[in-house]
Amino acid sequence: MTTLKHIKDEIQKIAEAIESVLEIDVTIVDENLVRVAGTGIYLDKIGKKVKGYSAFKKSIIEQSTILIADPSCNEICKECYYRLDCREFSEMCCPIVCDGKSYGVIGLIAFDEKQADRINKEHENLINFLGKMADLISNKLKAQIKAYELELEKKKLETLLDSMDKAIVSIDIKGNIDRYNSKFKDIFKLSNSICSENIFNILDFMNTTPINKFDKEKSHSFYYKKGRHSLRGIYNINKIVLNNELKGYVIDFIDKKDAIKNYNKINKEYKIMFDNIIGESQIIKNTKSEALMASQSTSTVLIMGESGTGKELFARAIHNHSQRNENPFIAVNCAAIPDNLLESELFGYEEGAFTGAKKGGNLGKFELAHKGTIFLDEIGDMSLHLQAKLLRVLQEKELNKIGSNSNKLIDVRVIAATNKNLEQMISNGLFREDLYYRLNVIPINLPSLRERKEDIPLLIDFMIKEYARKLNKDVEYIDEGVLDTLIKYKWPGNIRELQNIIEYSVNMSHSNRITIDILPSKIKQKSNDYILIEDKNIETLEELEKREIIKALNKYKNYKKDKDLVAEALGISRATLYRKLDKYNIISK
């Protein structure tokens, strides 16, 4: 808050000017009755407080000029601390008011009869004169308040900019820098004085985007190098427009490494732990126990299970329970990225490695996951060429970027996942056997939802609460008949399919519960089919075939050529056996 003490030097000059004109001592106090200026005997009292009730205080409260012609008999002076030892002959107090608020008082004090006589006889002129002096102080105070407010807004803006994770700079339409935050200086290792310098002279990579193209292109990747310091990132350009006229640009820069750190920092709040994986069935408890033990190791893990069983969920929980939990968890879906792009995505590339390669090259997912964990989902969809390169990374603990002549050591734990039968793929020449054994050090088999039906009510209860909250619905529970129907259903899509059905049902519900009529017809029909089959105590042909295959596998599992013996016992070819193993998702060692 601005007070008279912030302009005390100017106030002292005004006090001295008044004393010079009137030849009467002057003291000026603030709203707390602390002297901020003075002449004569008051010069040594600057900074000290006026004690007790006085004409000063009354003038501040009432915002009025007070004349005390004779202190010895004035009512106001009866409350004065110095009333019994007063040296004053006369006194005039004029309030200093700014925007309706009292900030202090100008005091004109007579210490002899001549000065008192002048105050008393010329009080109207003196009141007018002191009023103008008070207005002068008030105007200076207004200017100071305005300057303070501007400085405060500037400080707020600087603090706001400095608190951001991005480096920010503003430039005029010619590229000259007029404002920036501390992060901008830090990431580019710049000197303290860069205002008015041209950004194109400081950051050479920006010359690839002329300023006249700023309107057309907003986001750009960049590579910056200064001595031993280098970084890669992205910068975004935003226009500054006033009255439909372009005045400049605000540019923010994001260091890719900082972005990853921030991503991991945010994700810490939403860490998936094994306690977050819902289920009380013995099979899921055993699976969670195995995965928890795996988390304490550094060996590779292969998670196997049908689609929708929660393979990435388990991978994240393994990472979050491991000693690497403070470092990155990078997930890559090998089936979602075209093969010609997956190599550069995983291993990175150097500048000029191929047509269209970014200036400065690009970090691969393995580098980004250094000291952490990389999750390779759908590993069965990786090409043989990339399987060979992945095998080398696992064996040598180093990678070779595309276009690089040197290898780089990395420390990354690999967790892979698949819903395919990798053993059959090995027999068909589609997956490397040596890579399979490198990945399958700690195998974890996730149960399907139909193998843990006792968990379905728990999962449904959790999902209803989640989707009711997200969709702002009042749904709280499901009818018993609905629960029976959902338990009878076989769930080929597992938990992902259950999520889909619950989200749909919450959306379609018009009350606080999910009723049987809301369920999709395919769920009701399939459940009825399963009920009829169970009531008749008849197995489907597929269930019978699957059971017989498992029986044969168990019978010949200790034989050297077990697959040949199993195929012969079942009366089918070895290739047909592998197709059926894949069809029924039977994992065989």
N, C-alpha and C positions, 0 to 999 in steps of 0.2 A: 504494500500500500504506500502511495506517495504522501509525504508530509512536508512541513516547512523545512525540516532539517535537510531534505534533499536539495534545497535551493538556498541553503543558509549563507553561502558566500554572496549571492546576489541580494539577499535580504539585508545582510550587514551593510552593503553599499547604500541601500535605500535608507536604512536607519541613520547612517552617517550623513546622508544628503539632507534628511529632515532636520537633524541636529544642527547642521551647518546653516540652514536657512532660518530656523527659529531660535537658535541658540538656547535650546531647552533639551535636557537629556531624554533619550529615547530608549525604550526596551521593547522587544517584540518576543512574545511567548507563543508556543504552539497550543494545540487543543488539550494537551496534558499539563499545561502550565509550566512547561520547561522553556527557559530562556534560550532562544536561538540566535538572537542578535542584540546588540546594545551599545550605548555610548556612555562616556563619563564613568560614573561609579558602577554602571551595569556591565561594563566591558569585561570585568573580571568574573562576573557572575553567569556568563554564557555557559550553558550546559547544566545549570543548577535549576531546581524546581522551586516555584513560588509556593510557600507553605500556606495552608489554611484557606478559608473562603475569602474571596477578594472581589474587587470590581472587575478584574480580568475574567474571573469565572462567570460572573453575572452577564458580562458582555458577550461571552461565548455562548452561553445558554440562550439568552434572549435575542442574540444577533442584533444588538442595538448599541449605539454610541452612548457612553456614560460620561457625564461631567461631574467631578467631585470638587466643588469650589472650596470647601473647608473640611478636610478629613476629620478634624476633631469633633465635629457635631453631625457628621453624615451617618445615616442609618446603616448604609452598606459597610462602613468602616468598623462598626461595632463588632462584626464577626472576624475582623482581620487579626492575624497572628501577631502583627507588630503595632497594634493600636496604642499600647502604652509607651512605645518608644518610637513613634513615627516622626520622621524628619521631613515628610512631604508637606508642602503648602497648598498644592493643588494637583489635580490629576485628570487626564482625559484618556478614555479607552475607546478605540475604534475596532470593531470586529473585522476579521479577514474571512470573507465568505466566498466560496467557489461552488457553483452549481447547487446552491441551497444548503451546503454543509459548511459548518464553522471549522476553520483550520487553525485559528489563533487570534491574537489581538495585538494592535499597535498601541503602546502606552506612552503618553507624553507626560513627563513628571517634572513638576516645578519644585525646586529646593530653596527658593528664596521668594521674597514678596514681589520683586520685580517680575520674575517669571510667572508667578501665580496671577499677578494683576493682568498680564498679557493674555494668559489662557482664559481668564474669566471675562475680560472685556471683548476679546476677539473670538469667543468660542464658536460663533456661527461660521466665520471664515475658516477657523482651524478644523472644525468638523468636516467642512467641505474639502479642505486640503488633505486631511488624513484619510477621508473617504477615497480620494483619488489615488493616494499612495496604497491604500488597501486594495483598490481595483488593480493597480499595477502589479502588486504581489500576486493577486488572484489570477491575472493573465499569465504571469510567469509560472504559476502553479498549474494552470490548465495546460500550458505547453509541456511542462514536466510530466504531468499525468499522461498526456497524449504520447510523449516520447517513451514513457514507461510502458504504456499499453502496447505500443509498436514493438518495443524491445521484448516484451513478454510474449507477444505473438510470434516474433522471430525465434525466440528461444523454444517456444512450444513446437514450432515447425521443425527446427533443428533437432530437437529431442525426438520428435516423431520420425523424422527421416533416419536419424541414427539408430533408432530402435528397430528398424526394418531389417530383415535378413538380406534384402536385395541392395546392390550398389545402385545409387540413383544420382543422375546429373541432369540439370536443365541447361539448354543452350538456346541462343537466339537463332534467327533464320539464316544466319551466316555460319553457324557452328561455334560461336564464341561461348565459352562456359560462363554462366552467371551464378550458379548455385550447385552444390553437391553435398552428399553426406559423407561421413567418415569411412563408411564401408567402401565407397568408390575409391578413395585414396588407398585404402588398405589392400584391396584385392589387386590393384594395378601397380602398387608400390610407387606412388607418386609423391612429389614434394608438397610442402604445405601451401604454397602460393600458386594456384593454377587458375584462379578467376581471371577472366578476360582472355585466357589462352584458347586457341582453337582446338576443338576436340579431334579434328582430323590430323593434327600434328602430334597429338599425344597418343592416340590409339590408331595405329596404322591400319589395322584390320577394317576400320570403318570406311576406309577409302574405297572398298569394294562396293559400297552402297552410297552413291552420290546423294547429296542432300535433296536434290530435286526428285529423287525416287522415294523419299521418306513417306510420301502420301500413299504410294502404291504398295509398299512392302512394310509390314509391321514387325514381324518376328524374324530373327536371323541367328544363326549359330556363329560362334567366333572362336578363334585361337589366338592367344596373346603370349608373347615371349619377351622378357626383358632380363638379359643376363641369364642367370640360372633359374630365374622365376618364370613359370609358364602356367597357363590355365586354359581350360576349355569351358564353354558355356553358351548361354543364349541371351540375346538382348532384345528388348521390346521397345518400340518407338510409339509415343503418344503425342498428339498435336496439342499445342496451346492456342486456343482461338478466343479472341475478344472482339465483340461487335462484328462477327463474321470475317474477321481479318486474322490471318495466321501470324502469330507473334513468336513462335518458337516450338521447341519440343522438350518433352521429358523422356529420358531414356533410362530404363532399368536393366541391370546386368545380373545374371544368375550364374554363379559358379556351379558346375555340375556336381562337384564333390559336396558342396554345401547343401545342394538340393537333396542329395541322398541322405546326408546326416540329418537334415530336418525331417525328411520322410520317416527315417527310423526313430527319431525322437518322438514324433507324433504317434507312430505306431506302438510305442511303448505303453501308451495309455490304453491301447486296445489289444494287448498281448493275449494270444490264445495259449492257455495253459491246459494241462490234462484235466484239471477240475472243471474247465469250461466245456469239455466234451461230454454231452449228456448221455447217460445210460447206466443202468444198474444190473443189467444182465451179466451172467458170469463170463460169457464170451467176450463182451466188450471190456469188462474189468481186466481179463487176462491180456487182451490186446493192449490196453493202456499201460499195464504193468510192464509188458515187453518193450513198448516204445519208450517208457520212462528209463528203463535200463539202457536202452540204445542211446538215449540223450547224453549219458555220462561218458560215452565213448567218442572217439574221433573217426572211427571207421565209417565206410560208406554204408548207406541203408537203401534197401529196395522195398518200397511199399507196393504191395499188390492187392488188387481188389476190383470189383465191378465199378462201373461209372456211378458216381453219386454217393459213394460210401464215405467220402471225407478224407481223401488222400492228402490234399494240401493242408487241411486242418491238422492232421497228425504231423505232417512235416514241420509246420510252424510251431507246434507244441514241442516237438523234439528240439528244435533250435532254441526256443525260449527257455527250456529247462537246461540247456547246455551251458558250458563256460563261454560260449561265443555269443551269448544273448545280447550283449551290448553292441555287437557289430552287425553289419547288414545281413538281411535275409532277402535274397534275390530269387524270384520265381520266374521260370521260363517255360512256356508251353511249347514243346517241340513240334506239336501237330498244328499249331496256329500260325507258325512262321514259315513261309516258303523256303525250301531247302537252299536256294541260292542266296538267301539273306541270313539264314540261321547261323552260318559259319561266322560272318562278320558280327552278328549280334552276340554270339557267345565269346568269341576270341578277340574281337576288335580288329582295327586295321590302321596302317600308317598312312600319312598323307601321300597322295598320288598312287595308292595301291591299285586303284581301278578308276575307270571313268565315272565321274560323279562323286568321288571320295571327298569328304570334307577337308578343308584346310586344317592342318594340325592333326588329322586322323581322328580316331574315335576309340573310346574305351569300350571293351567288351564286358559282358555280364560277369565273367570270371574275375576280371580286375576289380569291378565294382563290389564283388562279394569278398574281396580279400579280408582275411581274418574272420570271416563270417561263414554263411552257409548258402549254397546255391541249390535250388530245388528244380530238378529237370523232370517236369511232368510229361506224360505221354512219351516216355523214352523209346518205346517200341516203334514210334514213327520217324525216328532219326535215320538218315541214310547211312549206308555202310561207310561211305567216305568220311562222314563226320564222326561215325563211331570210332574209326581208327584214330582220328585226331583227339577225341575225348579220352580214349584209352591211354594215349601218350601223356596227356595232362594228368591223369590219375596215377600213372606209373612214375613219371619224372617230377611231378609237382612243379611244373613249369609250362608256360604256354608260348606259342609263337604267333604273333599277330600277322594278319595278311599283309604282305609287302614288307615284312621285317626280316632282317638277316640275323637277329639275335633272339635269344629266349629270355623270358622273364620269370623269376621264381614267384610262385603264389602259394598262399596258405588258405585253402578253401575246403570246407567239408561238403561232400556231395550227397544229396538225398535224391534218389530217382523214384519214379512211380510209373506204373503201367496197369492197364486193364486187359492187356493181351497176354497170351501164353508165350513167353519168350523162349521156352524150351522147344516148342513146336517151330517157332520162327528160326531157331538155330538149325533145326533139322531141315527146314526149307531153304536154308542159306540166306535168310533175311536179317539175321542178327548174329553178331560176332560172339562166339563162345567165350573167348578170353575176356571180352568186356563184360559179359554176363557175370562171370565169376568175380570180376573186380567190383561190380555194383552190388552183387548179392552176398556181401559179407554178413550183413545183418538183415535177414528177410523178415518182413512184417506183413502178415496177411490180414486184411480188414474184412470182417464179416459183413455179409449182405444184410439188409434190413429184415428179410424174411427169416434170417437165422437168429434174430434178436427181437422177436415180436413183443416180448415183455417190455421193451423200451419204447414202443410206439406211443402209449399214453403219455409218458414223460415228454417225449419229443413234441407231441401235439399240443400239450399244455404250454410248453415254452414258445412254440411257434405262434399260437393264438395270441399270446400276450405281446409278442414282438410285432406282429402284423397289425394288431388292433391299435397299438401305439403309433406305428408308422402311418397307418391309413386313417387315424383319428376315428376309429369305430368303437362301439361299446360291446363288442363280442367278448364274452368271458369263458364260455365252455361249449361243449358239443353234447348232443343227445347220446344216450347209451346205444341206441340203434346205429348211429353213425359210427361210434367207436368200434362196435362189433364188425361193421362192414369194413372199416379201414384195417382192422386186425386180420380179417380173413383175406384181404387183398394180398397179392404176391409181391408187389412193389419191384418190378423189373428195373425201374429207374432209381430205386433206393431212396435215400434221404432227400436227394434233390427233387425227386418226383413228389415226395410227401410235402416238401416245402411249397411246391407249385400248387398242389391241391388245397393246402391250408390257406395260402394267400388268395387263391380264387374264391374259396368258401367265405373267408372274412369279407372280401369285397362284395359278395352277393348277398350276405346276410342282412336282413332288415330288423333284426332284434338282437338280444344279447347272447344268442346261441346259434350254433350251426345245426340245421336240421337235415334229415335224409334227402329231402327234395332239392336241396342246394347242391349236393354232390354231383359231379359230372356223371353222365349216364354210363360211360365206359367203366368207371369205378364200381358202380352198383351192379352192372351186368357181369363183370369179371368176378366180383366177390360172390355173386349168386352161383356162378359156374363152379367156383372152387368149393362152395358149400355143398352143392349137389354131389360133387366128386367125393368129398370127404364123408358125406352121409352114406354114400354107397360103399365106402371103404375100398374104392378102386383107384389104383395108381394110373396116371396118364402114361402113355407109351414112352414119352420123353423121360419122365421120372424113373420109370422102370429101367430104361436104357442107361441113364446116368448111374443108377444104383448098381447095375451089373458091371459097368466099366470100373467103378470105384472098387467093387468086390475083387475084380480081376487084378487091378493094380496092387491092391493090398496082398493078394496071394503071391504075386511074382516080384514083389518089390526088392527082394534080396538077391535076385538072379542077375547075372551079368547082362544078358540081353533081354531085360524085362519087357521092353516095349514090343519086341518081336513075339514073345510068348503071350503077352496080353492080346495082341492083334489076332494071333492064331487061335487062342481060346475063344475069342468072340466071333471068329469067322469073318474078319474084315482085314483089309490091307493096313499096313503101317501108316500110310498117308491118311487113310480114312480115320484111323484112330486119333491122329493128331488134330484133324478137323473137329472131331467130336470133343476132344479135350478142350479145344478153344471154344467151341460152342457152349459147353456147359461150365466153362471157366474152372476147370479142374486143374489145380496146380500139382505137378508131379515132379519129384526129385529124380 
